[in-house]
Amino acid sequence: MGYGPTSKMLVNLVDGCVPAKNVVPGSEVWTLDGDRTVRTTVVDVTAVKARTAVDVVTDHMTFTASPDLLLSTPDGWVRAADAAGKTVAWTHARKLCRERLTIKPGYEFGYFVGATCADGTVHKNYVSLIVNDESFASRYAAALTACTGLSARLEPVSRPSGYLKRDVAGFRVRVVSSYLSDLVRQYVGGDAHHMRQRFPRVVLRDTETFAGFMDGYVDGDGCRVTWGSYEGRVVASANVPFLSEWAPLIGARFTPEGVPGRVSRLYIADRWSSRDTYQPEEHPLQLQESSWIKVHEVRPRPALGAKPFTFYGYRLAPYPTFLLNGHLVREAR
């Protein structure tokens, strides 16, 4: 059996981080199952002394462990002693204890994503929408609650108007959830800024969700238009790649403005669904909590003086892996 971390290294228990020496049978610890975090239980704990350890230096920290401790890489498990230059699985340890949401797909989910892309703001730990139209804010709050389960309500606010040169009354919907903030950023390619966000292809899972997305976006940055026999809606954005990716999904011809930074328009005909250009796609609704980071260096670390290292090993079920300060590891067998 291989050995694990030294006594002072932090193991991610469900109740919080503790030094490896304080993990006991029955403790619930976090681990990764693919892209999601899951719980596993410590069945047995062993402690072994040895005189050689290694310091593993990654993008986020340095931890000390047995040379035989295994780290997860895209190509399989690798010994800590051989991990220099490798890419290893990791998740943000400080985000493990936050509330996880179960996202419900459908029209409300699409509406929430569309309105957020058009008029919302995504901060580090909250998502908000500030608009003048009370009915729009009410629809947004209802959709957000329906698809996430989070409580959302309207707050009257005032904000400056550059056109009127005075403060105007408005309404704000704001929910504090770093999980939801990260989720929206995942949907739009990592950066939720309106000029850099990508088209959220997660809304293409079915026509109901896609229709909700378009309704939400139009309520935020669009309007209805009628020209002779043409009936439909138009949306406006200076984010040309966003509109360019949207256009073929509804069989629309899109010509961006010739001047960079100028607002472009995309027309959505009421009969877009009859063009057979939409094709459903499957994309993850839940947050992908794992990522890959680099091991920059592995340094041998001999014991000083007469005192050896104490390595702690764990037998776990149902998953044999655990998180060492966010890094996915397991013992050699």
C-alpha positions in Angstrom: 0.0 0.0 0.0 1.2 3.5 -0.8 1.1 6.3 1.7 -0.5 9.7 1.6 0.0 13.2 2.8 2.1 14.3 5.8 0.3 15.1 9.1 -0.1 18.9 8.5 -1.4 18.8 5.0 -5.1 19.8 4.6 -7.7 17.2 3.6 -11.0 18.5 2.3 -13.7 17.1 4.7 -17.3 17.9 4.0 -17.3 19.9 7.2 -14.2 21.9 6.2 -10.4 21.4 5.9 -8.5 19.5 8.6 -4.9 18.3 8.9 -4.4 14.8 7.6 -3.6 13.6 11.1 -7.1 14.6 12.3 -9.0 12.5 9.7 -10.8 9.6 11.5 -12.9 6.6 10.3 -16.4 7.8 9.5 -15.2 11.2 8.3 -16.9 12.4 5.1 -14.5 13.8 2.5 -14.9 15.5 -0.8 -13.6 13.9 -4.0 -14.2 14.3 -7.8 -16.3 12.0 -10.0 -15.6 13.4 -13.5 -16.5 17.1 -13.5 -18.5 17.1 -10.3 -17.7 17.0 -6.6 -19.1 14.1 -4.6 -18.8 12.7 -1.1 -17.0 9.6 0.1 -16.4 8.2 3.5 -13.2 7.2 5.4 -13.4 3.5 6.3 -10.0 3.1 7.8 -6.9 5.2 8.6 -3.3 4.1 8.7 -0.1 6.0 9.7 3.4 5.0 8.5 6.7 6.7 9.2 9.4 7.3 6.5 12.4 9.5 6.0 11.7 10.8 2.5 8.9 12.9 1.2 8.4 15.2 -1.8 7.1 18.8 -2.1 4.8 19.1 -5.0 4.6 22.7 -6.4 1.4 23.4 -8.4 -0.3 26.5 -9.8 -2.0 27.0 -6.5 0.1 25.7 -3.6 2.9 23.4 -2.4 2.0 20.3 -0.5 4.1 17.6 1.0 3.3 13.9 0.6 4.7 10.5 0.0 6.6 10.0 -3.3 4.1 7.1 -4.0 0.9 9.2 -3.6 -1.0 9.1 -6.9 -2.2 12.3 -8.7 -4.8 12.3 -11.4 -3.7 13.4 -14.9 -5.5 13.3 -18.3 -3.4 10.2 -19.1 -4.1 8.4 -15.8 -2.6 8.2 -12.4 1.0 9.3 -11.8 3.3 9.1 -8.7 3.9 12.4 -6.9 7.6 11.8 -7.4 7.1 11.7 -11.2 4.5 14.5 -11.5 6.8 17.4 -12.5 5.6 19.0 -15.7 2.3 17.1 -15.6 -1.3 18.5 -15.6 -3.3 17.3 -12.7 -7.0 17.4 -11.6 -8.0 20.1 -9.2 -11.0 22.0 -7.8 -11.2 25.2 -5.9 -11.0 24.1 -2.2 -12.7 27.2 -0.8 -15.8 26.6 -2.9 -16.5 23.1 -1.7 -18.8 24.1 1.1 -21.1 26.4 -0.9 -24.7 25.5 -1.7 -25.0 23.6 -5.0 -28.0 24.2 -7.2 -30.1 21.8 -9.3 -30.9 23.6 -12.5 -34.3 22.8 -14.1 -34.3 23.1 -17.9 -37.2 24.5 -19.8 -38.6 27.9 -20.8 -37.8 29.7 -17.5 -34.2 28.5 -17.7 -33.9 29.8 -21.2 -35.5 33.1 -20.3 -33.2 33.6 -17.3 -30.1 33.0 -19.5 -31.3 35.2 -22.3 -32.2 38.1 -20.1 -28.9 37.8 -18.2 -27.0 37.8 -21.5 -28.8 40.9 -22.7 -29.1 43.1 -19.5 -27.8 41.2 -16.5 -24.6 41.6 -14.5 -22.5 38.7 -13.3 -20.2 39.4 -10.4 -17.9 37.1 -8.4 -20.7 36.0 -6.0 -24.0 37.3 -7.3 -26.1 37.8 -10.4 -28.3 40.9 -10.8 -30.6 42.7 -13.3 -31.4 46.4 -13.0 -34.1 47.7 -15.4 -36.7 50.4 -15.7 -39.5 48.0 -16.6 -41.2 46.4 -13.5 -42.9 43.7 -15.5 -39.6 42.6 -17.1 -38.0 42.5 -13.7 -40.9 40.4 -12.4 -40.6 37.9 -15.2 -36.9 37.7 -14.7 -37.3 37.1 -10.9 -39.9 34.4 -11.5 -37.8 32.6 -14.2 -34.7 32.7 -12.0 -36.6 31.1 -9.0 -38.3 28.5 -11.2 -35.1 27.2 -12.8 -32.7 27.5 -9.8 -34.9 27.3 -6.7 -33.3 30.5 -5.3 -35.5 33.2 -3.9 -35.6 36.3 -6.0 -37.5 39.5 -5.4 -37.8 43.0 -6.8 -36.2 46.0 -5.1 -37.0 49.5 -6.1 -33.8 51.5 -7.0 -32.8 54.7 -8.7 -29.9 55.0 -11.2 -28.5 57.9 -13.3 -29.7 58.4 -16.8 -27.1 59.8 -19.2 -29.9 60.9 -21.6 -32.2 62.6 -19.1 -29.3 63.9 -17.0 -31.1 62.8 -13.8 -31.8 59.8 -11.7 -34.6 57.6 -12.9 -36.6 54.9 -11.0 -35.9 51.3 -11.7 -36.1 47.8 -10.3 -33.4 45.4 -9.3 -33.3 41.6 -9.0 -30.2 40.3 -7.2 -29.4 36.9 -5.9 -26.2 36.1 -4.0 -24.8 32.7 -5.2 -21.2 32.2 -6.3 -22.3 28.8 -7.7 -24.8 30.6 -10.0 -22.2 33.2 -11.0 -19.8 30.5 -12.0 -22.5 28.6 -13.8 -23.5 31.6 -16.0 -19.8 32.2 -16.8 -19.6 28.6 -17.8 -22.6 28.9 -20.1 -21.1 31.9 -21.9 -17.6 30.7 -22.3 -15.9 31.9 -19.1 -16.3 35.7 -19.4 -19.8 37.2 -18.8 -19.0 40.7 -20.0 -21.5 41.6 -22.7 -18.8 42.4 -25.2 -16.9 39.2 -24.6 -19.6 36.6 -23.8 -20.1 33.8 -26.2 -23.4 32.5 -27.3 -24.7 30.1 -24.6 -25.3 26.9 -26.6 -26.7 25.3 -23.4 -30.1 26.9 -24.4 -30.2 24.7 -27.5 -31.3 21.6 -25.6 -34.9 21.9 -26.8 -37.2 24.4 -28.6 -38.9 25.4 -25.3 -35.6 26.4 -23.8 -34.5 28.2 -26.9 -37.7 30.1 -27.2 -37.4 31.2 -23.6 -33.8 32.4 -24.3 -35.0 34.5 -27.2 -37.9 36.0 -25.3 -35.6 36.9 -22.4 -33.0 38.5 -24.7 -35.6 40.4 -26.6 -37.1 41.8 -23.4 -33.7 43.0 -22.5 -32.2 44.3 -25.7 -34.8 44.0 -28.4 -38.3 44.9 -29.6 -41.0 43.8 -31.9 -41.1 45.0 -35.6 -43.6 44.8 -38.5 -42.6 45.7 -42.0 -45.4 45.0 -44.5 -45.8 41.2 -44.5 -42.7 40.7 -42.2 -43.4 40.2 -38.6 -40.8 39.4 -36.0 -38.4 40.9 -33.5 -35.0 42.5 -33.6 -32.2 42.4 -31.1 -29.2 44.7 -30.9 -25.6 44.1 -29.7 -22.1 45.3 -30.4 -20.9 41.7 -29.7 -20.8 40.5 -33.4 -19.5 37.0 -32.7 -22.5 36.4 -30.4 -25.0 37.5 -33.0 -23.1 35.6 -35.8 -23.4 32.4 -33.9 -27.1 32.9 -33.2 -28.2 33.8 -36.7 -27.8 30.4 -38.5 -29.8 28.8 -35.7 -32.9 30.7 -36.8 -32.1 30.8 -40.5 -31.4 34.5 -40.5 -29.0 36.5 -42.6 -26.8 38.6 -40.4 -24.7 41.5 -41.7 -22.7 43.3 -38.9 -22.2 47.0 -38.9 -19.1 48.0 -40.8 -17.6 50.1 -38.0 -16.1 48.1 -35.1 -17.9 48.7 -31.9 -21.1 49.9 -33.5 -24.3 48.2 -32.5 -25.4 45.4 -35.0 -28.9 44.0 -35.3 -30.3 40.5 -35.8 -33.8 40.0 -37.0 -35.8 37.1 -35.6 -38.8 36.2 -37.9 -41.9 34.8 -36.2 -41.6 31.8 -38.6 -38.0 31.0 -37.7 -39.0 27.5 -36.5 -40.4 26.5 -40.0 -36.9 27.0 -41.6 -35.6 23.7 -40.0 -32.2 25.3 -39.1 -32.5 24.7 -35.4 -30.9 21.4 -34.2 -31.0 20.4 -30.5 -27.7 20.1 -28.7 -26.8 18.5 -25.3 -24.6 20.6 -23.0 -24.1 20.2 -19.3 -26.5 22.2 -17.1 -24.6 21.6 -13.9 -21.4 23.3 -13.0 -18.2 21.7 -14.1 -16.3 21.9 -10.8 -13.0 20.3 -11.8 -10.2 21.8 -13.8 -6.6 21.0 -14.8 -3.6 22.7 -13.3 0.1 22.3 -13.8 2.7 20.8 -11.5 5.7 23.1 -11.9 8.2 21.2 -9.7 8.7 18.2 -7.4 11.4 18.6 -4.8 12.7 15.7 -2.7 12.4 16.5 1.0 14.5 14.3 3.4 13.6 14.2 7.0 15.7 16.5 9.2 17.4 15.0 12.2 16.1 12.0 13.9 12.4 12.7 13.4 10.9 11.0 10.3 7.8 12.0 8.4 4.4 10.5 9.3 2.3 9.7 6.2 -1.5 9.1 6.6 -3.4 6.7 4.3 -7.1 6.3 4.0 -9.4 3.5 2.8 -12.5 5.1 1.5 -15.9 4.1 0.1 -17.7 4.3 -2.3 -15.0 6.4 -4.0 -11.3 5.5 -3.4 -10.1 9.0 -4.0 -10.0 12.2 -2.0 -9.1 15.9 -2.2 -5.8 17.2 -0.8 -6.4 20.9 -0.6 -8.3 20.6 -3.9 -6.0 18.2 -5.6 -7.4 14.8 -6.6 -5.3 12.0 -5.1 -5.4 8.4 -4.2 -3.1 5.8 -2.6 -1.1 3.4 -4.7 -2.4 -0.2 -4.5 
